[in-house]
Amino acid sequence: MGGQQGNTAPQQTNGGQQADMSTLVNGSQDSEGQLLGSHATTSDLSELLLVCKTVLQQGVDLVDKQLTEDAQLTADSKFLPGSTIGKHLRHARDHFVLLLNTVGAPANNDVSPQPPAHAIAPTSTPSAAPYQFSYDVRVRNTPMETSRKAAREALLATVQQLEAVVPRVQADATMQLDAITPYMQSFPTSFGRELWFCALHAVHHWSMVRVIAGEMGIQTPSDFGFAPSTLVYQNREAPLGTTKGKM
């Protein structure tokens, strides 16, 4: 190795540090230094509730407008062995239900023909923080995996549950996430963070739904399965893109 090189990085002034912190608080910047979004207060979940509802509505629109028969829900993927559209819809929805059931009782108006509420039950009694829960609870082979009608009802029931539960819970309500990694581990977290995870997790599965739909020649909307950060970075007009980022 050659001799030590001097530190040529410029000294950062307090003003510069403040500017960097402002970027972290008020939004991120792309490679050209353009602000990519504004930061809402973490105590306000109204925008995040809208995001979650939008993501689930994309699933409803899929079964209502893009799929034409129940068999398309169960068609096995060539590129993603073992995957079906129905399985991805069910799995993504389950995460929302597990989280919401933990902080509040299951929605009374849940008309989805799913297994009884105890089949996807909270790991602690809904009462007060800290809430303890796990996403590793699984209920497979449910009606929404094979029926467009059942899938539609299940997804809409979860939208209704979001509307009933989210406004009553603080974003920073403390939670304990138990996970099999495969080691049994526990992590401190918050309701707001996990609500965002559920939304982004669903988008991730919508991207795989997009692939499976494409195998069957089914065209999905251009923004379906794309993360909001990607849509905003690409300056794409979409419900989760620049339309919302500029608000």
C-alpha positions in Angstrom: 0.0 0.0 0.0 1.2 3.6 -0.6 1.7 6.2 2.0 -1.2 7.7 3.9 -3.3 10.1 2.0 -4.4 13.2 3.6 -8.1 13.8 4.4 -9.2 15.9 1.5 -12.9 15.9 2.4 -14.0 19.4 3.3 -14.8 20.2 6.9 -18.5 20.2 7.4 -19.8 23.3 9.0 -22.7 23.4 11.5 -24.8 24.9 8.7 -24.0 22.0 6.5 -24.9 19.6 9.2 -28.2 21.4 9.7 -28.8 21.2 5.9 -28.2 17.4 5.9 -30.5 17.0 8.9 -33.2 19.1 7.1 -33.0 16.7 4.2 -33.5 13.7 6.5 -36.5 15.3 8.1 -38.1 17.0 5.2 -37.4 14.4 2.5 -34.7 12.5 0.6 -32.8 13.7 -2.5 -32.0 12.1 -5.7 -28.7 12.1 -7.5 -29.4 15.7 -8.8 -30.3 16.9 -5.3 -34.0 17.1 -5.9 -36.3 16.6 -3.0 -38.2 13.3 -3.4 -40.9 13.8 -0.9 -42.0 15.5 2.3 -42.0 14.0 5.8 -45.2 13.9 7.7 -45.2 13.8 11.4 -44.9 10.3 12.7 -47.9 10.8 15.0 -50.2 11.3 12.0 -51.2 8.1 10.3 -53.8 9.5 8.0 -51.5 9.5 5.0 -50.2 6.0 5.8 -53.8 4.8 6.1 -54.5 6.2 2.6 -51.4 4.3 1.3 -52.5 1.0 2.8 -56.0 1.4 1.5 -54.7 2.2 -2.0 -52.4 -0.8 -2.0 -55.3 -3.2 -1.0 -57.6 -1.5 -3.5 -55.1 -2.4 -6.2 -55.7 -6.0 -5.2 -59.5 -5.5 -5.4 -59.2 -3.9 -8.8 -57.1 -6.8 -10.0 -59.8 -9.4 -9.2 -62.5 -7.1 -10.4 -61.0 -5.8 -13.6 -58.0 -7.8 -14.8 -58.9 -11.4 -13.8 -61.8 -12.9 -15.6 -62.1 -16.4 -14.1 -61.4 -18.1 -10.8 -58.9 -20.5 -12.4 -56.5 -17.6 -12.9 -56.1 -17.4 -9.1 -54.8 -20.9 -8.9 -52.6 -21.1 -12.1 -49.1 -22.2 -11.1 -46.3 -19.9 -12.1 -43.6 -21.1 -14.4 -41.1 -18.5 -13.3 -42.0 -18.6 -9.6 -42.6 -22.3 -8.8 -45.2 -22.9 -6.2 -46.7 -19.4 -6.6 -50.2 -18.5 -7.6 -52.0 -15.1 -7.6 -54.4 -16.3 -5.0 -51.6 -17.3 -2.6 -49.9 -13.9 -2.9 -53.2 -12.1 -2.3 -53.9 -14.1 0.8 -50.4 -13.8 2.2 -50.3 -10.0 1.7 -53.6 -9.6 3.3 -52.8 -11.8 6.2 -50.0 -9.5 7.4 -52.4 -6.6 7.7 -54.9 -8.8 9.6 -52.3 -10.1 12.0 -51.2 -6.5 12.8 -54.6 -5.1 13.1 -55.9 -8.0 15.2 -53.1 -7.4 17.6 -54.0 -3.7 18.4 -57.7 -4.0 18.0 -60.4 -6.7 17.9 -61.2 -8.1 14.4 -63.7 -6.0 12.5 -67.3 -6.9 13.2 -68.2 -6.2 9.6 -65.7 -8.7 8.2 -67.9 -10.6 5.8 -65.0 -12.3 4.2 -65.5 -16.1 4.0 -62.2 -16.7 5.8 -61.5 -19.2 8.6 -62.8 -18.0 12.0 -61.0 -15.0 13.5 -59.2 -17.3 16.0 -57.4 -18.9 13.0 -55.5 -15.7 12.3 -55.4 -14.5 15.9 -53.4 -11.9 17.8 -50.6 -13.2 19.9 -51.7 -11.0 22.7 -55.0 -9.7 23.9 -55.7 -6.2 22.4 -55.4 -3.9 25.4 -52.5 -1.6 25.7 -48.9 -1.3 24.4 -46.5 -3.0 24.2 -48.3 -5.3 21.8 -46.7 -8.7 21.0 -47.3 -10.4 17.7 -45.8 -12.4 14.9 -46.2 -12.5 11.1 -45.2 -16.2 11.1 -48.8 -17.3 11.7 -50.1 -19.0 8.6 -53.5 -20.0 7.4 -53.3 -21.5 4.0 -55.8 -22.9 1.4 -58.4 -20.2 2.3 -61.4 -19.4 0.0 -59.8 -16.1 -1.3 -57.0 -18.2 -2.9 -59.4 -19.8 -5.3 -62.4 -17.5 -5.6 -62.4 -14.0 -7.0 -65.6 -13.2 -5.0 -64.0 -14.4 -1.8 -60.8 -12.5 -2.6 -62.7 -9.3 -3.2 -64.7 -9.6 0.0 -61.6 -10.4 2.1 -59.6 -7.5 0.8 -62.4 -5.0 1.2 -63.0 -6.3 4.8 -59.4 -5.5 5.6 -59.8 -2.0 4.2 -62.8 -1.6 6.5 -60.7 -2.9 9.4 -58.0 -0.5 8.6 -60.5 2.4 8.7 -61.8 1.2 12.1 -58.5 0.4 13.8 -55.8 2.8 12.6 -57.3 6.1 13.7 -57.5 4.7 17.3 -53.8 3.7 17.6 -50.8 5.9 18.0 -48.1 5.7 15.4 -45.4 5.2 18.1 -47.4 2.6 20.1 -44.7 0.1 21.1 -44.9 -3.4 19.8 -42.8 -6.6 20.1 -42.3 -8.5 16.9 -41.5 -12.2 17.4 -39.9 -13.8 14.4 -38.5 -17.2 13.3 -35.2 -16.3 11.5 -34.9 -19.5 11.9 -33.8 -18.7 15.4 -36.6 -17.4 17.7 -35.9 -13.7 18.1 -37.9 -10.6 19.3 -37.5 -7.1 18.1 -38.9 -3.8 19.5 -40.9 -1.8 16.9 -43.9 0.5 16.6 -47.3 0.3 15.1 -46.6 3.0 12.5 -43.4 1.2 11.3 -45.3 -2.1 11.0 -48.2 -0.5 9.2 -45.8 0.8 6.6 -44.1 -2.6 6.4 -47.5 -4.3 5.7 -48.1 -1.8 2.8 -44.6 -2.3 1.3 -44.7 -6.0 1.8 -48.0 -6.1 -0.2 -46.5 -4.1 -3.0 -43.6 -6.6 -3.1 -46.1 -9.4 -3.5 -48.1 -7.4 -6.1 -44.8 -7.4 -8.2 -44.9 -11.2 -8.2 -48.6 -11.2 -9.0 -47.6 -9.0 -12.0 -45.2 -11.6 -13.2 -47.7 -14.4 -12.9 -50.4 -12.4 -14.6 -48.0 -11.7 -17.4 -47.5 -15.4 -17.9 -51.2 -15.7 -18.6 -51.2 -12.7 -20.9 -53.0 -10.5 -18.3 -52.0 -6.9 -18.4 -51.9 -5.0 -15.1 -51.7 -1.3 -14.6 -48.3 0.3 -15.3 -47.8 1.2 -11.6 -49.0 -2.2 -10.2 -46.3 -3.8 -8.0 -43.9 -0.8 -8.0 -42.7 0.7 -4.7 -43.8 4.3 -4.0 -40.1 5.3 -3.8 -39.5 3.9 -7.3 -42.6 5.7 -8.7 -41.6 9.0 -7.1 -38.0 8.6 -8.3 -39.2 8.0 -11.8 -41.5 11.0 -11.5 -44.4 8.8 -12.6 -48.0 10.0 -12.1 -49.7 7.3 -10.1 -51.8 7.0 -6.9 -48.6 6.1 -5.0 -46.3 8.1 -7.2 -45.7 11.8 -7.8 -49.4 12.6 -7.4 -49.0 11.8 -3.7 -45.3 12.9 -3.4 -46.1 16.5 -4.3 -48.9 16.8 -1.8 
